[in-house]
Amino acid sequence: MKKLMNYFLNKNDNLSCGADLSIIDELNQQQANKNKEEREQAKMEKVNSAENKSENKKNSIVIFTPQKARKLLRKGFTIVDIKPDKNDPDKKKSLFVFRNDEGIYEALSEILDELDENKSNTKKIETVTP
């Protein structure tokens, strides 16, 4: 752009200075319009990306333990993503993101009940043994 402007400013032909400046103004206006379109397009992409992320949050559920995630997988629920747990200081734990399919909450409550039963049974066994 600068080279083109310098060309018009340094040019020695029959064009008047006003004609040169009008061409430069036109080129500047075209560049400004192009920049404006690019900014608007980037803004629209950001909005679309934010909408997609909010849709993904509504359509997913995060499971924090591999045991629960495995049981959900065995029941036929779809895993969407596996992410590192940012709250884990050792950076060894993972988060399991499942698609929010119909019946996942019921299956999860069954799994939690089952795990609670197993914990209570192991505590009874531990207290009985001397």
Protein Blocks (a to p, Z undefined) as FASTA:
>chain_A
ZZmmmmmmmpccfbdfklmmmmmmmmmmmmmmmmmmmmmmmmmmmmmmmmmmmmmmmmpc
cdfbfklmmmmmmnopacfbdcddfklmnlmaccddddddehklmmmmmmmmmmmmmmmm
mmmmmmmpZZ
